[in-house]
């Protein structure tokens, strides 16, 4: 474990349409890193196809500050590919992943590094004790999401965490070896293993601008994390298939005994038919849907397209 004065630190900052906050982000992160006492640092901004002035502002930083490095995508590929690109290209002994919106305060970087050094930890993941400025719906769905994916996952995942974390060189190199294209990064880092310890903090409100995770993207992210990281939905579908068979047998027994012993109480045909069609149809559609999602993910992987396409590199 290298002491602080010998550490080269990479800060990975995915950025998409952040013109209203990016100057503050750069200033606060730079001030934090300059006062850290490390051997050196690099600020890797991944411009994820921004359509505003984010890239132009970042280029201005890069002209004045050699520590600023820019990886600019050809279009918007998404937050997880941006983080993956930053991990793949960083040169640090440790790397800290943070968002550009300042909800994860840069002033926590020194504490994160101290935990890494004190605990000899390969990963320091930030656990949200409180989330300021978020609606009850977002808080509720986030709570349900983390606990659902944890219950279904084959690997224990820490709850109430995002991608805000520190990873060391061993984890960085292990991550680079993973071939998946659609990555659920916080899950993969947990899967990699090594020593992982928490750091508890209060997540701030977004400093400026709008959230880049509307409901549609949240649902897509949840789907990716669930289907790429667990086979349990397939097992649930199989279990439901067996249960439907048992229910079908029960309905058959009920209809037959009704014909033999309660014929005067039955309206011929419609009840048993409707129940059977609705139940079995629902189970079949659900099962086919689950299988379709897994097949779609396999289809995406076997095409072997890159996660992202880099249009421009600056200061690398």
N, C-alpha and C positions, 0 to 999 in steps of 0.2 A: 504494500500500500504506500503510494507516494505521499510525502507531506505536501501541504498546501503550496509552499513556495516552489515546488517542482511540478505542479499540475498545470497542464494546458487544458483549458475548459472551452468546450463548444456549447453555444446556445442556439437551439434550433427553433425557429419562429415561423410557422406557416402563416401566410398573409393573403387574404382575399378581400379586395375592396375595403381597405382600411385607411383611406386617405385622411379621415377625420381624427385618427388616433395614432398613426404610425410615427409621427414626430415625437410624441410623448413617450411612446414605447421605446424608441431608440434612445432618447435622453435618459430615461429611468434605468434601462438595462445597462447603458454605457457607464453611468455614474456608479451603479452597483458593482460592475466588473472592475472599474478603475480603482475602487477602494478595497478590492478583495484581497490583494496580496498574492495572487497566483503568478505562476511563471509567465503566462500569456493567455489570450482568449481569442475566440472568433465568434462573430455574430452572423449566423447563417439565416438569412431571410429567404424563404421560399415563396416567390410570387406565384400564386396558384391561379394564373389567368385573370388577374384583376382587370376590370373594365373602367376603373377610375384612374386617378393619378398616383396610385400606390407605387407602381414601378418607377415612375419619374422621380418621386420623392426619395425612394430607396437609392436610385442612381446618384442623386445628390449627396447622400450620406457616404456612399462608396467612394466618391471622388475625393472627399475630405478625410476619410477614415479607412485605413487599410484593413482594420479588423472587420469591417463590414463586407460580407460576401453575399452575393445574390445568385440564386438559382431560379430562373424564370421559366415557367411552363408555357407550352404552346397554346394551351387553353385551360379551363378549369377542370382539373381531374379529381379534386376533393381533398378534404383535410388529411385523411389517412395516407394517401399516396404522397402528399407533401411532407408529412412527418417521416415516412419511409425514405424519401429522397434525402432528407436532412441527415438521417442516421447513416445512410449509405455513403455519404460524401464527407462527413465530419472527420476531423483529424485529432480531436481531443482525447486526453486520457480519461476524461469523463464528459458526458453530454447532458444538458438539461433541456427538456422539451417544454415549451411554454407557448401560449397563444399570444397574438398581437393585441388582443382587446384589453389587456391589463386586468382581467378578472383574477388572474393568478399573479400576485404581486412579485415583481423582480427582487424586491427587498428581502424575499425569503430565500434567495439563492445561497447566501452565506450559511444560513441555518441548515439548509439541505446538504451542503458540502460538509459542514461540521458533523452532521449525523453520519454521513458516508465515512468520514475518517474515524470518528469515535467508535462506531459500531462495526467497522470493517465490512460495510454493506456494499453489495454489488448494485443494488437498486434501492432508491429511496422514493417511495410513492407518496403523493400528497393526498390526504384524506380530508374531504370537505365536512367540517363540523357544522358549518352554516353557509347558506347560499343567499347572498343579499340580492335584492332587486328582481327576484324571479317569482313568477306567478304560482299559485297553488297547484295549477294543472301541471306545470313543468316540474315542480317539486315532487308531486305525487307520482307522475309517470317515471321520473328518474329513479325514485325509490323502488318502484315496482320493477323497473327494468333491471337494475343491478342485482336485485334479489332473485329475480326469475332466471337470469342468465347464470348466476352463481349456482342455483339449485339444479340446473340442467347441464352445466359444464362438467367435463371429466377432470378438470383442474380447478383447484380452489382459487377463486378470484376475489381480491379485496373489494368490498362494497364502497359506494360513495366516492369513487376515484375517477379521475379523467386521465388524460395523457400527460398532465403536469407531473414530471418525475425526473429523477437523476438516474442515469445508467452509466456503468463503468465500461472499460475497454473490453472486458470479457463478454459482457452482454452485447455490446455493439458488434463485436465480431460474430457472435452466435446469431444475432439478428440478421446480419448480412448473408448468412448461409441459408436462410429460409426462402424457399422458392415460391411461396404463395404470391398471387397477384393482388387479390382482394384481401387486404390484411385488416384484422382487428388487433391493433397494436398493443393496447393495454393487456389484452388476453394473451397475445403471443409472448410478451415480456414475462408475464406470470408463468407461462408454460416453459420458458427457457430455464427457469429455476434460479440457482445460486441463492445467496442470502438477500432477502428483501425485507425492508423495514418501513414502517409508516412515519409520516410527519403530518401532524394535524394542524389545520389552518382554517381561517374564515375566507371563503371566496367572495371577492368584491363584486359590485355591480360593474357592468360593462362601462368603460370610461367614456366612450362615444361611439356613434354609429349604430348599426342594427345587427341583430344576431344572424349568424350565417347557418344556423341550424333550425329552419322552420320544421313544422310537423312532418312534412313529406321526407325531408332528409333524416329526421330522427327515426322514422319508421324504417327507412332503407338501412340505416346504420344498425338498428336493432336486429333487422333480418340478417344482415351480414354477420354480426357478432354471434347470433344464435346458430345459424346454419353452418358457418365455417368452423365453429368451435365446439359443436356438440352433435352427437348422433342420436341423442335421446328423443328428438321429435320423431325419428323413424321408429324407435321402439314404442313410443306412445301410439303412433299410427297402427303398429302391429297389435298392440294391446287392445286398441279400440276395435280392430278387426275381429279379434277373438271374442270380445264382449258382445259385438253385434251378432256373432254366431249364436252365443248363448241366449241373447234376447230373442233372436229369431226362433230358436228351439222352444223358448218359453211361450212365444206367441203361437207357435204351431200346436203345442200341448193345450194351450188355452182354447184355441179354436176347435180342436178335435174333441176335447172334453165338453165344450159348449154344445157341439152338434149331438153328442151322445146323451148328455144329461140336462142341458139347459136350452134346448132348441127353441122353446117358446119365448126366451128372453133375448134372442139374438136377432138383429136386423141383418139379413143375409148379405155377407160379403164386404160391405163398405168399410167397416171399422178396422178389421184386421188388414185389409188391403192398404188403406190409407196410412195406418201406423207403420206397416212394414216398408212401404215405399219411401215415406219421409225419413225413417230412421236409417235404413240401409243406404238410401241415396245420399244422405248427409255424411255418413261415415265414409262412403266411397269417394265423394267429392273432396272431403277433407284429406283423406289419405293420398289421393291423386295430386292434390295441391302441394302437400308436403314433399312428395316424391318429385314433383315438377320443379320445386325450388332447388332441391339438391341437384337435379339433373342440369338445371340452368347454371348453377355454380360450377359444376364439372365442365360444362360447355365453355364457360368463360375461361377456365384454367387451361383447357386443352388447346384453345386458340393460341395460347402462349404469346399474347400481345404484351408489350411492356406496361408497367403500372402507370407510367407517365412519359411524356416527351419533353425534353429540355430544349427550349428555344435559345436561351442565352445564359452564359455564366460570366460573372463579374468578380474580379479579385481572387479567383481561385488559382 
